[in-house]
């Protein structure tokens, strides 16, 4: 066992063998040996050995524990349940084995059996937790039941009765048990009863979370529409803590509900269960004013009351009744707020929510008013006035962010914008002095100045200013050198490098972000969208692996979380864990990465290092199966991960999200169908039936071609939907979701090539089943297909021609679309070769039969059917074309190596001398990345060229 713990698996196997020589039937030694075998990659032997022991139904703890570890490593948790079922039969009164059995069921989600196991445990050892495990398992049955009705009429009422029995017998001990009771009543929509539980004696046990009782009461009052209680409770809680924002929202919601219902307090008795109720705007205004007066006396400044006042103004405006209640002018209130909290980084995000209360005509005046109260000092007459300390710097940063948000910078001319960029960078450099003592992991105080300058330059780039994008990269790289942990710099660099078609620097940037756990799903798209499409195949494989590793381990991890939740009685978390797991399983990104990873593997290996058939087998792919949950796809991408200070009309909107999800799904459908069509190729070439045989349907091959034809129709439909979608010509914001590769796929002709290749498969199959004798028409058709395919592929190659990087008017311009076209060319030619090897497998037997006939008849001229010459010409032309592309790529490599970039940065007037060294680095990175892409593409094409040479029939 020690050897296993230290990872020395071979020694562990040897030691186990020694032991087994002396004691032949030592179960535990056998299992430990099996674990060693499993870890050294001998899964089958390990499994056989484990089953040998399991068949003996061991009951000693060591063997059971060791087998559990082994089965977990084999990802076969269902075997653990069988193990403990047998152990419990033999030792029926063991509390330990029963609880292991319960947890084993929990791992595989067998809720019904969990319920039974929980009750069996409770009978042996009447401890409350066991009883409630059983209750929770009923709730889980109700959650997982497909039939809503069943869960409300059977599972939940049964769970409720079980808890009520304990309540009547006064056996409720822990907080978790009350939580569980509340959860059942809430799911049964018995809100009144749930409220009574929380307010009654049982509710006193709810102590672990702050305001747990109050929050639960509030939730029930809302469900029951008991607005007076909502209002009174929120009011009471705000008196206790006037900084709790959620209660301000509830307070306002309930006041306006009561006004709309014309509710009046009863004359005699209490207003409500929770005390006094406010039901008029006057009371609300006075209440907020009192909070502000109270705040001025408190020892630390609180933001809540001031923001609540702005929130109230916004709501009153929304109802069209602001003027009667003199709450003050929003502009003045925001100005006062800035004076109080302007030096806190949260000031901008607080005010951002309320800027729409300002009339646009007042924007410039408002900004000037804010600037006037910041203590800035200029060293000389014409110089920029700079802050003297961090507080003043934060205040000034807040104003700059607000200027961007109000669109003041957007409205400027190019010249003005460049002046602002220079000023922001000056302020950035000056601000670095305040952060000299910062650690490497801390951000510099003035980082946002640099980011805002980059945003302004991005505007200029989108308006057609080519040099601006290089200045963006330069400033970001410089910023990163001073603040190596700034994720925003890294994310923006990733996006811009990718837009320029340079993937090489991105891998390093992304890994330095140190994305953890769920982030592989939320920001992983930044990596996986570009790696493969820019020809960095090795990096693409790696980035897919990162993501897939996370998705696969989520399955295993979630069951461990659920088990912990049972152990510690955190029942309300269990449904959350299950929902989390489901959300990840139906993640759009997960489906994309799975599909792209398989296509990539085929591209790199199929018919190169292994045959197409073996590759498909090892991925257990089949054309009939579709494992993507189309109806439930969840878009978990974080599209706002990049900071943006753009006004609402330029920022990413809900509409953009919807469109992006639609586009991603359409593209995923095309890719997934392509993968399934390719996976159907090997199965076609296997059994060749004699002509007109009745058996075709039985051998299943004819159904295989039907599958392919059906998929082809689906592909046509998906392509049509994709084209319709692209007709809308959607432009996402520059920092919004990156568009898919669909537009390029259609415009460069890859799409037409790939679909006609799959039609060719159908024709060749027909030729195969009907024989060569009478099929002149089909042979003609196949010949024409070959011709038009070569033409299309040549067209596609022509769309790849041109310089990838060119120097124009002293600036660099990259052409990432040429690189993407090259990558599509490689993929399309690979599919063409897989289809050709299917043609080859069909035509070879025909040829050898013809030659046999020729020998028999001893004739010198048996006419060769035309299809052979068509095929040979086609293969020869493919070979020539591929050789031409390889030569073209060599040419690109030479040009890229020869590019002299040093002279370029000298002409840049915007940048300082010390910034120019970063420009040089940036341009070097882009040049090197393109060089790398071209090399990888060239290498792959050479391997493909070798496979063409084997196709001569």
GIPESUL-V967996 format. One record per helix or strand of 2 or more residues. SS is the DSSP state (H for helix, E for strand). FROM is the first residue (numbers start at 1). TO is the last residue. Records with the same first field share a line. If there is no record, write none. Layout:
SS: FROM-TO, FROM-TO
This chain:
H: 2-5, 9-22, 27-39, 43-55, 61-73, 77-90, 95-108, 111-124, 128-144, 148-168, 175-187, 191-199, 202-205, 212-223, 227-240, 245-260, 281-297, 304-318, 330-341, 346-352, 355-357, 360-372, 390-405, 414-435, 447-462, 466-482, 487-499, 504-513, 519-522, 525-528, 532-534, 537-568, 571-585, 588-605, 612-618, 630-632, 654-679, 681-684, 696-699, 701-726, 742-747, 750-770, 776-798, 816-857, 866-898, 902-907, 913-949
E: 376-377, 386-387, 805-808, 811-814
